Amino acid sequence: MKAWTDAGDIVGVRGTVRRTDKGELSVYAKEWTMLTKSALPLPDKFHGLTDISKRYRSRHLDLIVNPDVRDTFRKRAVITSSLRRQLDELGFLEIETPVLHTQPGGAEAKPFETYHNSMDMDLTLRIATELHLKRLIVGGFHRVYEVGRIFRNEGISTRHNPEFTSVELYQAYADYNDMMDLTEKLICGMCESVNDSLSIPYGEHTINLEGPWRRVTMHDIVKEQMPEFDFSALDPSDPESVSKAREAANARGVPKVDAMNSVGDILNACFEELCEPTLIQPTFVIDYPVEVSPLAKPHRSKPGLTERFELFITGRELANAFSELTDSVDQRVRFEAQAAKKAAGDEEACDVDEDFLLALEQGLPPTGGLGIGIDRLVMLLTNSPSIRDVIAFPLLKPDP
């Protein structure tokens, strides 16, 4: 048989099952047949497949020779199955929304553009599922979600891929506090589906997912890194406040603040530059400025802020949520501000979405919304250093 077969061939045998003298379960073959002849050799058994680029480009070989890679994708399937099961048990319905949009919306991101021949229409691939899901809330589905692919024409890194998977969910008569509780529950449930403990390794860190997770305002966490300056003491409507905030940010080396014209934008820039990398353990950063939260509800007691949070673990954003804006007049004003930014050259800003505003004018009940990046979450739960390690076929440049 060895004379007719090579490593990688797929053969069928007929015989009786027995154990060897050493107890190994084997087939005592009486006949065999070649099912598939492998035309290419497998990687060297001793050295294996170690070249990172080769592994991503030839994922089929990577899966054959690296059992840990197969285990990662098995766990990814279990994680998404756990997510859907938990949401279904909580009464959420998964409803699919369009991938092709007449205009981008629901996030600040540069879209991919395409064209529909028979309809003679310019279209974009979706950058979020948010606006359609909220229209379903208006229509009477009070708990909806979608696990789907999102497309953003942005840079590639160990954390970013131009197409990625997210879950967005919306619950009527809930707010961002309810979304924080739900986020903890969902992520802990997904962790337990593939790990024996809520204390898991990630790189050089041990991440403790035992609740309750830390909750801190953006103002407070920025002040921890900039004790010499207090953003909360500024009046956002005073032009002098912008100058003071810009001066403080420049003193700490925060980039690009000279082009920013609001206290909220500068505060957010300081947070991203100085605070994000320090958030290793699960942390909800709450109460974002209105300038960077065009779809979030104004804070009920803090002018200039919104009821929004982002979840950070290992210095990375894993989730984004808020109490949804229900005021159609306020939403139109914010859309128009975004459209002005787009007209001024901001490729990530969105236009005014009249279809969504029409639904909002019909009446959106108080709603909490949540988005979780599935790829980054799988990275965390499987101790994978790069987003390409958890996407079966990541987008790569052609091999030179």
Solvent accessible surface area in square Angstrom, and as a share of the most:
residue,aa,sasa,rsa
1,M,108,0.48
2,K,188,0.80
3,A,99,0.76
4,W,190,0.67
5,T,30,0.17
6,D,90,0.46
7,A,77,0.60
8,G,33,0.32
9,D,24,0.12
10,I,99,0.50
11,V,50,0.29
12,G,18,0.17
13,V,69,0.40
14,R,165,0.60
15,G,34,0.32
16,T,71,0.41
17,V,104,0.60
18,R,120,0.44
19,R,147,0.54
20,T,55,0.32
21,D,150,0.78
22,K,202,0.86
23,G,37,0.35
24,E,119,0.53
25,L,110,0.55
26,S,35,0.23
27,V,73,0.42
28,Y,119,0.45
29,A,54,0.42
30,K,146,0.62
31,E,99,0.44
32,W,88,0.31
33,T,74,0.43
34,M,64,0.28
35,L,111,0.55
36,T,73,0.42
37,K,100,0.42
38,S,32,0.21
39,A,100,0.78
40,L,142,0.71
41,P,113,0.71
42,L,59,0.29
43,P,32,0.20
44,D,83,0.43
45,K,203,0.86
46,F,177,0.74
47,H,129,0.57
48,G,30,0.29
49,L,18,0.09
50,T,105,0.61
51,D,82,0.43
52,I,94,0.47
53,S,54,0.35
54,K,93,0.39
55,R,37,0.13
56,Y,16,0.06
57,R,89,0.33
58,S,14,0.09
59,R,1,0.01
60,H,113,0.50
61,L,34,0.17
62,D,0,0.00
63,L,51,0.25
64,I,94,0.48
65,V,43,0.25
66,N,34,0.18
67,P,83,0.52
68,D,116,0.60
69,V,15,0.08
70,R,114,0.42
71,D,54,0.28
72,T,21,0.12
73,F,37,0.15
74,R,132,0.48
75,K,40,0.17
76,R,36,0.13
77,A,61,0.47
78,V,47,0.27
79,I,0,0.00
80,T,21,0.12
81,S,55,0.36
82,S,2,0.02
83,L,0,0.00
84,R,86,0.31
85,R,122,0.45
86,Q,25,0.11
87,L,0,0.00
88,D,79,0.41
89,E,133,0.60
90,L,55,0.27
91,G,47,0.45
92,F,5,0.02
93,L,93,0.46
94,E,61,0.27
95,I,43,0.22
96,E,153,0.68
97,T,16,0.09
98,P,64,0.40
99,V,60,0.34
100,L,85,0.43
101,H,18,0.08
102,T,95,0.55
103,Q,50,0.22
104,P,11,0.07
105,G,6,0.05
106,G,10,0.10
107,A,25,0.19
108,E,69,0.31
109,A,4,0.03
110,K,74,0.31
111,P,18,0.11
112,F,59,0.25
113,E,145,0.65
114,T,55,0.32
115,Y,106,0.40
116,H,57,0.25
117,N,126,0.65
118,S,104,0.67
119,M,118,0.53
120,D,106,0.55
121,M,59,0.26
122,D,114,0.59
123,L,13,0.07
124,T,13,0.07
125,L,43,0.21
126,R,8,0.03
127,I,1,0.01
128,A,3,0.03
129,T,3,0.02
130,E,10,0.04
131,L,12,0.06
132,H,45,0.20
133,L,0,0.00
134,K,1,0.00
135,R,86,0.31
136,L,42,0.21
137,I,1,0.00
138,V,34,0.20
139,G,65,0.63
140,G,45,0.44
141,F,91,0.38
142,H,82,0.36
143,R,88,0.32
144,V,0,0.00
145,Y,2,0.01
146,E,7,0.03
147,V,20,0.12
148,G,12,0.11
149,R,79,0.29
150,I,2,0.01
151,F,34,0.14
152,R,57,0.21
153,N,61,0.31
154,E,64,0.29
155,G,55,0.53
156,I,79,0.40
157,S,51,0.33
158,T,76,0.44
159,R,86,0.31
160,H,71,0.32
161,N,2,0.01
162,P,7,0.04
163,E,56,0.25
164,F,36,0.15
165,T,12,0.07
166,S,13,0.08
167,V,0,0.00
168,E,19,0.08
169,L,0,0.00
170,Y,5,0.02
171,Q,29,0.13
172,A,8,0.06
173,Y,148,0.56
174,A,8,0.06
175,D,29,0.15
176,Y,12,0.05
177,N,62,0.32
178,D,64,0.33
179,M,0,0.00
180,M,2,0.01
181,D,82,0.43
182,L,17,0.08
183,T,0,0.00
184,E,23,0.11
185,K,108,0.46
186,L,0,0.00
187,I,0,0.00
188,C,21,0.12
189,G,20,0.19
190,M,0,0.00
191,C,0,0.00
192,E,105,0.47
193,S,41,0.27
194,V,22,0.13
195,N,35,0.18
196,D,157,0.81
197,S,53,0.34
198,L,25,0.12
199,S,53,0.34
200,I,5,0.03
201,P,82,0.51
202,Y,20,0.07
203,G,61,0.59
204,E,161,0.72
205,H,66,0.29
206,T,87,0.50
207,I,0,0.00
208,N,75,0.38
209,L,0,0.00
210,E,101,0.45
211,G,44,0.42
212,P,127,0.80
213,W,12,0.04
214,R,110,0.40
215,R,97,0.36
216,V,16,0.09
217,T,23,0.13
218,M,0,0.00
219,H,34,0.15
220,D,77,0.40
221,I,3,0.02
222,V,1,0.00
223,K,81,0.34
224,E,96,0.43
225,Q,57,0.25
226,M,0,0.00
227,P,92,0.58
228,E,113,0.51
229,F,36,0.15
230,D,52,0.27
231,F,8,0.03
232,S,70,0.45
233,A,83,0.64
234,L,30,0.15
235,D,76,0.39
236,P,77,0.49
237,S,94,0.60
238,D,57,0.30
239,P,106,0.67
240,E,97,0.43
241,S,6,0.04
242,V,18,0.10
243,S,52,0.34
244,K,99,0.42
245,A,0,0.00
246,R,55,0.20
247,E,125,0.56
248,A,15,0.11
249,A,0,0.00
250,N,70,0.36
251,A,86,0.66
252,R,92,0.34
253,G,54,0.52
254,V,5,0.03
255,P,72,0.45
256,K,169,0.71
257,V,1,0.01
258,D,100,0.52
259,A,87,0.67
260,M,48,0.21
261,N,126,0.65
262,S,21,0.13
263,V,9,0.05
264,G,7,0.06
265,D,43,0.22
266,I,0,0.00
267,L,2,0.01
268,N,22,0.11
269,A,10,0.08
270,C,0,0.00
271,F,1,0.00
272,E,90,0.41
273,E,80,0.36
274,L,31,0.16
275,C,0,0.00
276,E,36,0.16
277,P,83,0.52
278,T,72,0.42
279,L,8,0.04
280,I,42,0.21
281,Q,78,0.35
282,P,7,0.05
283,T,6,0.03
284,F,0,0.00
285,V,0,0.00
286,I,25,0.13
287,D,3,0.01
288,Y,2,0.01
289,P,2,0.01
290,V,51,0.29
291,E,60,0.27
292,V,32,0.19
293,S,2,0.01
294,P,25,0.15
295,L,12,0.06
296,A,0,0.00
297,K,65,0.28
298,P,62,0.39
299,H,28,0.13
300,R,162,0.59
301,S,82,0.53
302,K,75,0.32
303,P,128,0.81
304,G,38,0.37
305,L,20,0.10
306,T,0,0.00
307,E,3,0.02
308,R,26,0.09
309,F,0,0.00
310,E,17,0.08
311,L,0,0.00
312,F,1,0.00
313,I,0,0.00
314,T,19,0.11
315,G,4,0.04
316,R,31,0.11
317,E,59,0.27
318,L,6,0.03
319,A,1,0.01
320,N,45,0.23
321,A,2,0.01
322,F,18,0.08
323,S,3,0.02
324,E,2,0.01
325,L,2,0.01
326,T,33,0.19
327,D,73,0.38
328,S,24,0.15
329,V,111,0.64
330,D,37,0.19
331,Q,0,0.00
332,R,78,0.29
333,V,89,0.51
334,R,21,0.08
335,F,3,0.01
336,E,86,0.38
337,A,56,0.43
338,Q,7,0.03
339,A,25,0.19
340,A,61,0.48
341,K,81,0.34
342,K,69,0.29
343,A,93,0.72
344,A,92,0.71
345,G,56,0.53
346,D,49,0.26
347,E,108,0.48
348,E,79,0.35
349,A,4,0.03
350,C,7,0.04
351,D,48,0.25
352,V,35,0.20
353,D,21,0.11
354,E,96,0.43
355,D,85,0.44
356,F,2,0.01
357,L,1,0.00
358,L,122,0.61
359,A,19,0.14
360,L,5,0.02
361,E,98,0.44
362,Q,150,0.67
363,G,39,0.38
364,L,11,0.05
365,P,22,0.14
366,P,68,0.43
367,T,3,0.02
368,G,0,0.00
369,G,3,0.03
370,L,3,0.01
371,G,18,0.17
372,I,1,0.00
373,G,21,0.20
374,I,0,0.00
375,D,3,0.01
376,R,45,0.16
377,L,0,0.00
378,V,0,0.00
379,M,0,0.00
380,L,5,0.02
381,L,5,0.02
382,T,24,0.14
383,N,68,0.35
384,S,7,0.05
385,P,94,0.59
386,S,14,0.09
387,I,5,0.02
388,R,60,0.22
389,D,23,0.12
390,V,0,0.00
391,I,8,0.04
392,A,37,0.29
393,F,150,0.62
394,P,10,0.06
395,L,95,0.47
396,L,40,0.20
397,K,170,0.72
398,P,119,0.75
399,D,101,0.52
400,P,167,1.05
